């Protein structure tokens, strides 16, 4: 199964960005996208930003992840 997670671009240095994933900062490659700016939300898969998201799309995706985590917790997984 492949997963992609949204995060907010905090800083850009060349083709690499520091991205915030709900408090966890990671370095992400921007090679696959054009026109990414600090403050943008990006969808990240295996260390690469693969899509720019609107803040609303990012929030919706994060809400979905939270629901999955809650279901797993309530199921004892």
PDB file of N, CA, C and O in Angstrom:
ATOM      1  N   UNK A   1       0.843  -1.163   0.000  1.00  0.00           N
ATOM      2  CA  UNK A   1       0.000   0.000   0.000  1.00  0.00           C
ATOM      3  C   UNK A   1       0.895   1.235   0.000  1.00  0.00           C
ATOM      4  O   UNK A   1       1.892   1.290   0.720  1.00  0.00           O
ATOM      5  N   UNK A   2       0.536   2.210  -0.800  1.00  0.00           N
ATOM      6  CA  UNK A   2       1.280   3.466  -0.881  1.00  0.00           C
ATOM      7  C   UNK A   2       0.517   4.539  -0.129  1.00  0.00           C
ATOM      8  O   UNK A   2      -0.704   4.651  -0.247  1.00  0.00           O
ATOM      9  N   UNK A   3       1.246   5.322   0.640  1.00  0.00           N
ATOM     10  CA  UNK A   3       0.631   6.393   1.408  1.00  0.00           C
ATOM     11  C   UNK A   3       1.289   7.715   1.063  1.00  0.00           C
ATOM     12  O   UNK A   3       2.497   7.767   0.834  1.00  0.00           O
ATOM     13  N   UNK A   4       0.515   8.772   1.025  1.00  0.00           N
ATOM     14  CA  UNK A   4       1.020  10.119   0.853  1.00  0.00           C
ATOM     15  C   UNK A   4       0.410  10.970   1.960  1.00  0.00           C
ATOM     16  O   UNK A   4      -0.770  10.832   2.283  1.00  0.00           O
ATOM     17  N   UNK A   5       1.218  11.844   2.532  1.00  0.00           N
ATOM     18  CA  UNK A   5       0.815  12.623   3.696  1.00  0.00           C
ATOM     19  C   UNK A   5       0.981  14.110   3.400  1.00  0.00           C
ATOM     20  O   UNK A   5       1.997  14.514   2.836  1.00  0.00           O
ATOM     21  N   UNK A   6      -0.006  14.934   3.775  1.00  0.00           N
ATOM     22  CA  UNK A   6       0.130  16.368   3.549  1.00  0.00           C
ATOM     23  C   UNK A   6       0.957  17.038   4.645  1.00  0.00           C
ATOM     24  O   UNK A   6       0.948  16.624   5.804  1.00  0.00           O
ATOM     25  N   UNK A   7       1.668  18.080   4.238  1.00  0.00           N
ATOM     26  CA  UNK A   7       2.433  18.872   5.185  1.00  0.00           C
ATOM     27  C   UNK A   7       2.605  20.284   4.661  1.00  0.00           C
ATOM     28  O   UNK A   7       2.395  20.549   3.477  1.00  0.00           O
ATOM     29  N   UNK A   8       2.990  21.192   5.551  1.00  0.00           N
ATOM     30  CA  UNK A   8       3.160  22.596   5.192  1.00  0.00           C
ATOM     31  C   UNK A   8       4.636  22.902   4.966  1.00  0.00           C
ATOM     32  O   UNK A   8       5.485  22.546   5.784  1.00  0.00           O
ATOM     33  N   UNK A   9       4.932  23.556   3.863  1.00  0.00           N
ATOM     34  CA  UNK A   9       6.301  23.933   3.536  1.00  0.00           C
ATOM     35  C   UNK A   9       6.710  25.105   4.426  1.00  0.00           C
ATOM     36  O   UNK A   9       6.107  26.177   4.381  1.00  0.00           O
ATOM     37  N   UNK A  10       7.749  24.880   5.236  1.00  0.00           N
ATOM     38  CA  UNK A  10       8.234  25.922   6.126  1.00  0.00           C
ATOM     39  C   UNK A  10       9.363  26.736   5.501  1.00  0.00           C
ATOM     40  O   UNK A  10       9.426  27.956   5.652  1.00  0.00           O
ATOM     41  N   UNK A  11      10.252  26.038   4.796  1.00  0.00           N
ATOM     42  CA  UNK A  11      11.439  26.685   4.244  1.00  0.00           C
ATOM     43  C   UNK A  11      11.884  25.932   2.994  1.00  0.00           C
ATOM     44  O   UNK A  11      11.788  24.706   2.928  1.00  0.00           O
ATOM     45  N   UNK A  12      12.370  26.675   2.008  1.00  0.00           N
ATOM     46  CA  UNK A  12      12.865  26.065   0.780  1.00  0.00           C
ATOM     47  C   UNK A  12      14.324  26.425   0.602  1.00  0.00           C
ATOM     48  O   UNK A  12      14.718  27.583   0.743  1.00  0.00           O
ATOM     49  N   UNK A  13      15.128  25.407   0.286  1.00  0.00           N
ATOM     50  CA  UNK A  13      16.550  25.601   0.002  1.00  0.00           C
ATOM     51  C   UNK A  13      16.859  24.820  -1.273  1.00  0.00           C
ATOM     52  O   UNK A  13      17.109  23.615  -1.227  1.00  0.00           O
ATOM     53  N   UNK A  14      16.839  25.507  -2.398  1.00  0.00           N
ATOM     54  CA  UNK A  14      17.078  24.843  -3.680  1.00  0.00           C
ATOM     55  C   UNK A  14      15.937  23.910  -4.013  1.00  0.00           C
ATOM     56  O   UNK A  14      14.785  24.332  -4.112  1.00  0.00           O
ATOM     57  N   UNK A  15      16.264  22.617  -4.190  1.00  0.00           N
ATOM     58  CA  UNK A  15      15.229  21.631  -4.535  1.00  0.00           C
ATOM     59  C   UNK A  15      14.784  20.810  -3.327  1.00  0.00           C
ATOM     60  O   UNK A  15      14.202  19.735  -3.474  1.00  0.00           O
ATOM     61  N   UNK A  16      15.066  21.331  -2.131  1.00  0.00           N
ATOM     62  CA  UNK A  16      14.682  20.652  -0.895  1.00  0.00           C
ATOM     63  C   UNK A  16      13.892  21.618  -0.017  1.00  0.00           C
ATOM     64  O   UNK A  16      14.187  22.812   0.034  1.00  0.00           O
ATOM     65  N   UNK A  17      12.893  21.089   0.668  1.00  0.00           N
ATOM     66  CA  UNK A  17      12.091  21.910   1.570  1.00  0.00           C
ATOM     67  C   UNK A  17      12.032  21.260   2.942  1.00  0.00           C
ATOM     68  O   UNK A  17      12.095  20.037   3.069  1.00  0.00           O
ATOM     69  N   UNK A  18      11.913  22.086   3.955  1.00  0.00           N
ATOM     70  CA  UNK A  18      11.577  21.611   5.284  1.00  0.00           C
ATOM     71  C   UNK A  18      10.062  21.674   5.380  1.00  0.00           C
ATOM     72  O   UNK A  18       9.462  22.736   5.217  1.00  0.00           O
ATOM     73  N   UNK A  19       9.454  20.530   5.645  1.00  0.00           N
ATOM     74  CA  UNK A  19       7.997  20.420   5.669  1.00  0.00           C
ATOM     75  C   UNK A  19       7.552  19.993   7.060  1.00  0.00           C
ATOM     76  O   UNK A  19       8.140  19.100   7.670  1.00  0.00           O
ATOM     77  N   UNK A  20       6.504  20.645   7.550  1.00  0.00           N
ATOM     78  CA  UNK A  20       5.933  20.343   8.863  1.00  0.00           C
ATOM     79  C   UNK A  20       4.757  19.387   8.699  1.00  0.00           C
ATOM     80  O   UNK A  20       3.780  19.685   8.013  1.00  0.00           O
ATOM     81  N   UNK A  21       4.878  18.231   9.346  1.00  0.00           N
ATOM     82  CA  UNK A  21       3.806  17.239   9.367  1.00  0.00           C
ATOM     83  C   UNK A  21       3.235  17.192  10.775  1.00  0.00           C
ATOM     84  O   UNK A  21       3.608  16.340  11.581  1.00  0.00           O
ATOM     85  N   UNK A  22       2.318  18.124  11.064  1.00  0.00           N
ATOM     86  CA  UNK A  22       1.672  18.159  12.373  1.00  0.00           C
ATOM     87  C   UNK A  22       2.688  18.148  13.513  1.00  0.00           C
ATOM     88  O   UNK A  22       2.514  17.419  14.489  1.00  0.00           O
ATOM     89  N   UNK A  23       3.743  18.946  13.397  1.00  0.00           N
ATOM     90  CA  UNK A  23       4.744  19.075  14.452  1.00  0.00           C
ATOM     91  C   UNK A  23       6.033  18.325  14.200  1.00  0.00           C
ATOM     92  O   UNK A  23       7.026  18.578  14.881  1.00  0.00           O
ATOM     93  N   UNK A  24       6.051  17.425  13.261  1.00  0.00           N
ATOM     94  CA  UNK A  24       7.276  16.695  12.905  1.00  0.00           C
ATOM     95  C   UNK A  24       7.823  17.304  11.609  1.00  0.00           C
ATOM     96  O   UNK A  24       7.163  17.269  10.570  1.00  0.00           O
ATOM     97  N   UNK A  25       9.033  17.861  11.683  1.00  0.00           N
ATOM     98  CA  UNK A  25       9.640  18.478  10.507  1.00  0.00           C
ATOM     99  C   UNK A  25      10.555  17.491   9.791  1.00  0.00           C
ATOM    100  O   UNK A  25      11.353  16.795  10.419  1.00  0.00           O
ATOM    101  N   UNK A  26      10.426  17.443   8.470  1.00  0.00           N
ATOM    102  CA  UNK A  26      11.232  16.539   7.650  1.00  0.00           C
ATOM    103  C   UNK A  26      11.715  17.273   6.408  1.00  0.00           C
ATOM    104  O   UNK A  26      11.093  18.234   5.957  1.00  0.00           O
ATOM    105  N   UNK A  27      12.829  16.807   5.864  1.00  0.00           N
ATOM    106  CA  UNK A  27      13.334  17.323   4.604  1.00  0.00           C
ATOM    107  C   UNK A  27      12.634  16.571   3.467  1.00  0.00           C
ATOM    108  O   UNK A  27      12.528  15.345   3.497  1.00  0.00           O
ATOM    109  N   UNK A  28      12.164  17.312   2.474  1.00  0.00           N
ATOM    110  CA  UNK A  28      11.400  16.749   1.366  1.00  0.00           C
ATOM    111  C   UNK A  28      11.976  17.275   0.063  1.00  0.00           C
ATOM    112  O   UNK A  28      12.312  18.455  -0.042  1.00  0.00           O
ATOM    113  N   UNK A  29      12.087  16.413  -0.918  1.00  0.00           N
ATOM    114  CA  UNK A  29      12.579  16.811  -2.235  1.00  0.00           C
ATOM    115  C   UNK A  29      11.436  17.434  -3.044  1.00  0.00           C
ATOM    116  O   UNK A  29      10.303  16.953  -3.012  1.00  0.00           O
ATOM    117  N   UNK A  30      11.755  18.510  -3.770  1.00  0.00           N
ATOM    118  CA  UNK A  30      10.764  19.219  -4.578  1.00  0.00           C
ATOM    119  C   UNK A  30      10.958  18.992  -6.069  1.00  0.00           C
ATOM    120  O   UNK A  30      10.344  19.685  -6.881  1.00  0.00           O
ATOM    121  N   UNK A  31      11.799  18.036  -6.443  1.00  0.00           N
ATOM    122  CA  UNK A  31      12.159  17.804  -7.842  1.00  0.00           C
ATOM    123  C   UNK A  31      10.973  17.570  -8.771  1.00  0.00           C
ATOM    124  O   UNK A  31      11.066  17.861  -9.963  1.00  0.00           O
ATOM    125  N   UNK A  32       9.870  17.057  -8.258  1.00  0.00           N
ATOM    126  CA  UNK A  32       8.741  16.676  -9.111  1.00  0.00           C
ATOM    127  C   UNK A  32       7.722  17.793  -9.306  1.00  0.00           C
ATOM    128  O   UNK A  32       6.761  17.632 -10.058  1.00  0.00           O
ATOM    129  N   UNK A  33       7.928  18.930  -8.629  1.00  0.00           N
ATOM    130  CA  UNK A  33       6.957  20.019  -8.705  1.00  0.00           C
ATOM    131  C   UNK A  33       7.614  21.328  -9.119  1.00  0.00           C
ATOM    132  O   UNK A  33       8.808  21.541  -8.907  1.00  0.00           O
ATOM    133  N   UNK A  34       6.815  22.184  -9.706  1.00  0.00           N
ATOM    134  CA  UNK A  34       7.243  23.543 -10.014  1.00  0.00           C
ATOM    135  C   UNK A  34       6.416  24.503  -9.169  1.00  0.00           C
ATOM    136  O   UNK A  34       5.306  24.170  -8.752  1.00  0.00           O
ATOM    137  N   UNK A  35       6.940  25.665  -8.922  1.00  0.00           N
ATOM    138  CA  UNK A  35       6.190  26.739  -8.261  1.00  0.00           C
ATOM    139  C   UNK A  35       5.679  26.376  -6.873  1.00  0.00           C
ATOM    140  O   UNK A  35       4.510  26.611  -6.565  1.00  0.00           O
ATOM    141  N   UNK A  36       6.533  25.810  -6.037  1.00  0.00           N
ATOM    142  CA  UNK A  36       6.188  25.567  -4.642  1.00  0.00           C
ATOM    143  C   UNK A  36       6.756  26.728  -3.835  1.00  0.00           C
ATOM    144  O   UNK A  36       7.900  27.135  -4.036  1.00  0.00           O
ATOM    145  N   UNK A  37       5.951  27.254  -2.926  1.00  0.00           N
ATOM    146  CA  UNK A  37       6.364  28.390  -2.106  1.00  0.00           C
ATOM    147  C   UNK A  37       6.246  28.043  -0.626  1.00  0.00           C
ATOM    148  O   UNK A  37       5.494  27.147  -0.242  1.00  0.00           O
ATOM    149  N   UNK A  38       6.995  28.762   0.191  1.00  0.00           N
ATOM    150  CA  UNK A  38       6.854  28.609   1.633  1.00  0.00           C
ATOM    151  C   UNK A  38       5.411  28.935   2.007  1.00  0.00           C
ATOM    152  O   UNK A  38       4.831  29.898   1.503  1.00  0.00           O
ATOM    153  N   UNK A  39       4.841  28.129   2.890  1.00  0.00           N
ATOM    154  CA  UNK A  39       3.453  28.288   3.292  1.00  0.00           C
ATOM    155  C   UNK A  39       2.488  27.408   2.512  1.00  0.00           C
ATOM    156  O   UNK A  39       1.347  27.211   2.931  1.00  0.00           O
ATOM    157  N   UNK A  40       2.943  26.874   1.371  1.00  0.00           N
ATOM    158  CA  UNK A  40       2.108  25.947   0.606  1.00  0.00           C
ATOM    159  C   UNK A  40       1.980  24.621   1.349  1.00  0.00           C
ATOM    160  O   UNK A  40       2.838  24.259   2.154  1.00  0.00           O
ATOM    161  N   UNK A  41       0.909  23.916   1.068  1.00  0.00           N
ATOM    162  CA  UNK A  41       0.748  22.542   1.543  1.00  0.00           C
ATOM    163  C   UNK A  41       1.066  21.616   0.384  1.00  0.00           C
ATOM    164  O   UNK A  41       0.637  21.849  -0.746  1.00  0.00           O
ATOM    165  N   UNK A  42       1.823  20.563   0.672  1.00  0.00           N
ATOM    166  CA  UNK A  42       2.185  19.590  -0.351  1.00  0.00           C
ATOM    167  C   UNK A  42       1.846  18.195   0.134  1.00  0.00           C
ATOM    168  O   UNK A  42       1.842  17.918   1.334  1.00  0.00           O
ATOM    169  N   UNK A  43       1.564  17.328  -0.814  1.00  0.00           N
ATOM    170  CA  UNK A  43       1.329  15.920  -0.540  1.00  0.00           C
ATOM    171  C   UNK A  43       2.663  15.218  -0.767  1.00  0.00           C
ATOM    172  O   UNK A  43       3.271  15.364  -1.827  1.00  0.00           O
ATOM    173  N   UNK A  44       3.120  14.454   0.229  1.00  0.00           N
ATOM    174  CA  UNK A  44       4.460  13.870   0.191  1.00  0.00           C
ATOM    175  C   UNK A  44       4.374  12.348   0.212  1.00  0.00           C
ATOM    176  O   UNK A  44       3.662  11.756   1.023  1.00  0.00           O
ATOM    177  N   UNK A  45       5.115  11.736  -0.700  1.00  0.00           N
ATOM    178  CA  UNK A  45       5.220  10.278  -0.785  1.00  0.00           C
ATOM    179  C   UNK A  45       6.691   9.917  -0.920  1.00  0.00           C
ATOM    180  O   UNK A  45       7.378  10.434  -1.801  1.00  0.00           O
ATOM    181  N   UNK A  46       7.169   9.055  -0.074  1.00  0.00           N
ATOM    182  CA  UNK A  46       8.551   8.564  -0.055  1.00  0.00           C
ATOM    183  C   UNK A  46       9.580   9.681  -0.145  1.00  0.00           C
ATOM    184  O   UNK A  46      10.588   9.550  -0.839  1.00  0.00           O
ATOM    185  N   UNK A  47       9.323  10.781   0.559  1.00  0.00           N
ATOM    186  CA  UNK A  47      10.292  11.867   0.626  1.00  0.00           C
ATOM    187  C   UNK A  47      10.219  12.875  -0.501  1.00  0.00           C
ATOM    188  O   UNK A  47      11.027  13.802  -0.551  1.00  0.00           O
ATOM    189  N   UNK A  48       9.262  12.712  -1.413  1.00  0.00           N
ATOM    190  CA  UNK A  48       9.096  13.640  -2.531  1.00  0.00           C
ATOM    191  C   UNK A  48       7.730  14.309  -2.461  1.00  0.00           C
ATOM    192  O   UNK A  48       6.717  13.645  -2.237  1.00  0.00           O
ATOM    193  N   UNK A  49       7.704  15.617  -2.651  1.00  0.00           N
ATOM    194  CA  UNK A  49       6.435  16.329  -2.786  1.00  0.00           C
ATOM    195  C   UNK A  49       5.879  15.977  -4.162  1.00  0.00           C
ATOM    196  O   UNK A  49       6.557  16.146  -5.176  1.00  0.00           O
ATOM    197  N   UNK A  50       4.636  15.486  -4.191  1.00  0.00           N
ATOM    198  CA  UNK A  50       4.072  15.033  -5.462  1.00  0.00           C
ATOM    199  C   UNK A  50       2.896  15.880  -5.928  1.00  0.00           C
ATOM    200  O   UNK A  50       2.447  15.747  -7.066  1.00  0.00           O
ATOM    201  N   UNK A  51       2.390  16.761  -5.047  1.00  0.00           N
ATOM    202  CA  UNK A  51       1.253  17.596  -5.422  1.00  0.00           C
ATOM    203  C   UNK A  51       1.161  18.765  -4.450  1.00  0.00           C
ATOM    204  O   UNK A  51       1.418  18.610  -3.256  1.00  0.00           O
ATOM    205  N   UNK A  52       0.793  19.939  -4.968  1.00  0.00           N
ATOM    206  CA  UNK A  52       0.487  21.083  -4.118  1.00  0.00           C
ATOM    207  C   UNK A  52      -0.997  21.015  -3.790  1.00  0.00           C
ATOM    208  O   UNK A  52      -1.827  20.797  -4.672  1.00  0.00           O
ATOM    209  N   UNK A  53      -1.325  21.204  -2.512  1.00  0.00           N
ATOM    210  CA  UNK A  53      -2.710  21.146  -2.050  1.00  0.00           C
ATOM    211  C   UNK A  53      -3.169  22.521  -1.572  1.00  0.00           C
ATOM    212  O   UNK A  53      -2.356  23.334  -1.132  1.00  0.00           O
ATOM    213  N   UNK A  54      -4.453  22.773  -1.659  1.00  0.00           N
ATOM    214  CA  UNK A  54      -5.010  23.959  -1.014  1.00  0.00           C
ATOM    215  C   UNK A  54      -5.044  23.678   0.493  1.00  0.00           C
ATOM    216  O   UNK A  54      -5.019  22.517   0.902  1.00  0.00           O
ATOM    217  N   UNK A  55      -5.099  24.710   1.307  1.00  0.00           N
ATOM    218  CA  UNK A  55      -5.219  24.477   2.759  1.00  0.00           C
ATOM    219  C   UNK A  55      -6.438  23.622   3.101  1.00  0.00           C
ATOM    220  O   UNK A  55      -6.387  22.812   4.026  1.00  0.00           O
ATOM    221  N   UNK A  56      -7.530  23.798   2.361  1.00  0.00           N
ATOM    222  CA  UNK A  56      -8.746  23.014   2.617  1.00  0.00           C
ATOM    223  C   UNK A  56      -8.537  21.536   2.295  1.00  0.00           C
ATOM    224  O   UNK A  56      -8.982  20.666   3.044  1.00  0.00           O
ATOM    225  N   UNK A  57      -7.859  21.253   1.180  1.00  0.00           N
ATOM    226  CA  UNK A  57      -7.572  19.859   0.824  1.00  0.00           C
ATOM    227  C   UNK A  57      -6.656  19.212   1.858  1.00  0.00           C
ATOM    228  O   UNK A  57      -6.846  18.054   2.229  1.00  0.00           O
ATOM    229  N   UNK A  58      -5.663  19.968   2.318  1.00  0.00           N
ATOM    230  CA  UNK A  58      -4.738  19.444   3.322  1.00  0.00           C
ATOM    231  C   UNK A  58      -5.494  19.126   4.609  1.00  0.00           C
ATOM    232  O   UNK A  58      -5.294  18.064   5.197  1.00  0.00           O
ATOM    233  N   UNK A  59      -6.355  20.032   5.047  1.00  0.00           N
ATOM    234  CA  UNK A  59      -7.116  19.828   6.280  1.00  0.00           C
ATOM    235  C   UNK A  59      -8.044  18.619   6.153  1.00  0.00           C
ATOM    236  O   UNK A  59      -8.165  17.824   7.086  1.00  0.00           O
ATOM    237  N   UNK A  60      -8.690  18.485   5.011  1.00  0.00           N
ATOM    238  CA  UNK A  60      -9.584  17.342   4.783  1.00  0.00           C
ATOM    239  C   UNK A  60      -8.810  16.028   4.852  1.00  0.00           C
ATOM    240  O   UNK A  60      -9.279  15.059   5.449  1.00  0.00           O
ATOM    241  N   UNK A  61      -7.637  15.995   4.247  1.00  0.00           N
ATOM    242  CA  UNK A  61      -6.815  14.784   4.264  1.00  0.00           C
ATOM    243  C   UNK A  61      -6.337  14.475   5.677  1.00  0.00           C
ATOM    244  O   UNK A  61      -6.355  13.319   6.098  1.00  0.00           O
ATOM    245  N   UNK A  62      -5.908  15.505   6.416  1.00  0.00           N
ATOM    246  CA  UNK A  62      -5.470  15.293   7.797  1.00  0.00           C
ATOM    247  C   UNK A  62      -6.615  14.801   8.675  1.00  0.00           C
ATOM    248  O   UNK A  62      -6.412  13.955   9.546  1.00  0.00           O
ATOM    249  N   UNK A  63      -7.811  15.325   8.451  1.00  0.00           N
ATOM    250  CA  UNK A  63      -8.981  14.853   9.197  1.00  0.00           C
ATOM    251  C   UNK A  63      -9.236  13.372   8.918  1.00  0.00           C
ATOM    252  O   UNK A  63      -9.585  12.620   9.827  1.00  0.00           O
ATOM    253  N   UNK A  64      -9.064  12.957   7.673  1.00  0.00           N
ATOM    254  CA  UNK A  64      -9.253  11.547   7.310  1.00  0.00           C
ATOM    255  C   UNK A  64      -8.235  10.666   8.018  1.00  0.00           C
ATOM    256  O   UNK A  64      -8.579   9.595   8.518  1.00  0.00           O
ATOM    257  N   UNK A  65      -6.972  11.114   8.062  1.00  0.00           N
ATOM    258  CA  UNK A  65      -5.934  10.354   8.765  1.00  0.00           C
ATOM    259  C   UNK A  65      -6.278  10.227  10.247  1.00  0.00           C
ATOM    260  O   UNK A  65      -6.070   9.175  10.852  1.00  0.00           O
ATOM    261  N   UNK A  66      -6.810  11.311  10.829  1.00  0.00           N
ATOM    262  CA  UNK A  66      -7.172  11.280  12.244  1.00  0.00           C
ATOM    263  C   UNK A  66      -8.289  10.275  12.494  1.00  0.00           C
ATOM    264  O   UNK A  66      -8.262   9.553  13.491  1.00  0.00           O
ATOM    265  N   UNK A  67      -9.263  10.223  11.602  1.00  0.00           N
ATOM    266  CA  UNK A  67     -10.353   9.251  11.733  1.00  0.00           C
ATOM    267  C   UNK A  67      -9.831   7.819  11.686  1.00  0.00           C
ATOM    268  O   UNK A  67     -10.269   6.970  12.462  1.00  0.00           O
ATOM    269  N   UNK A  68      -8.900   7.553  10.784  1.00  0.00           N
ATOM    270  CA  UNK A  68      -8.315   6.210  10.675  1.00  0.00           C
ATOM    271  C   UNK A  68      -7.576   5.864  11.967  1.00  0.00           C
ATOM    272  O   UNK A  68      -7.700   4.749  12.475  1.00  0.00           O
ATOM    273  N   UNK A  69      -6.818   6.805  12.491  1.00  0.00           N
ATOM    274  CA  UNK A  69      -6.080   6.556  13.735  1.00  0.00           C
ATOM    275  C   UNK A  69      -7.034   6.281  14.890  1.00  0.00           C
ATOM    276  O   UNK A  69      -6.778   5.399  15.710  1.00  0.00           O
ATOM    277  N   UNK A  70      -8.125   7.022  14.958  1.00  0.00           N
ATOM    278  CA  UNK A  70      -9.116   6.805  16.015  1.00  0.00           C
ATOM    279  C   UNK A  70      -9.764   5.423  15.891  1.00  0.00           C
ATOM    280  O   UNK A  70      -9.978   4.745  16.896  1.00  0.00           O
ATOM    281  N   UNK A  71     -10.073   5.011  14.671  1.00  0.00           N
ATOM    282  CA  UNK A  71     -10.689   3.698  14.464  1.00  0.00           C
ATOM    283  C   UNK A  71      -9.722   2.597  14.881  1.00  0.00           C
ATOM    284  O   UNK A  71     -10.128   1.618  15.508  1.00  0.00           O
ATOM    285  N   UNK A  72      -8.440   2.752  14.534  1.00  0.00           N
ATOM    286  CA  UNK A  72      -7.448   1.750  14.906  1.00  0.00           C
ATOM    287  C   UNK A  72      -7.312   1.675  16.422  1.00  0.00           C
ATOM    288  O   UNK A  72      -7.206   0.586  16.985  1.00  0.00           O
ATOM    289  N   UNK A  73      -7.315   2.823  17.080  1.00  0.00           N
ATOM    290  CA  UNK A  73      -7.179   2.858  18.535  1.00  0.00           C
ATOM    291  C   UNK A  73      -8.380   2.196  19.201  1.00  0.00           C
ATOM    292  O   UNK A  73      -8.218   1.407  20.133  1.00  0.00           O
ATOM    293  N   UNK A  74      -9.577   2.512  18.730  1.00  0.00           N
ATOM    294  CA  UNK A  74     -10.770   1.928  19.330  1.00  0.00           C
ATOM    295  C   UNK A  74     -10.874   0.430  19.057  1.00  0.00           C
ATOM    296  O   UNK A  74     -11.520  -0.293  19.815  1.00  0.00           O
ATOM    297  N   UNK A  75     -10.249  -0.037  17.990  1.00  0.00           N
ATOM    298  CA  UNK A  75     -10.260  -1.458  17.665  1.00  0.00           C
ATOM    299  C   UNK A  75      -9.130  -2.208  18.363  1.00  0.00           C
ATOM    300  O   UNK A  75      -9.034  -3.431  18.267  1.00  0.00           O
ATOM    301  N   UNK A  76      -8.267  -1.458  19.073  1.00  0.00           N
ATOM    302  CA  UNK A  76      -7.175  -2.093  19.788  1.00  0.00           C
ATOM    303  C   UNK A  76      -6.020  -2.500  18.900  1.00  0.00           C
ATOM    304  O   UNK A  76      -5.243  -3.385  19.259  1.00  0.00           O
ATOM    305  N   UNK A  77      -5.897  -1.864  17.740  1.00  0.00           N
ATOM    306  CA  UNK A  77      -4.830  -2.200  16.799  1.00  0.00           C
ATOM    307  C   UNK A  77      -3.649  -1.312  17.027  1.00  0.00           C
ATOM    308  O   UNK A  77      -2.640  -1.436  16.332  1.00  0.00           O
TER     309      UNK A  77
END
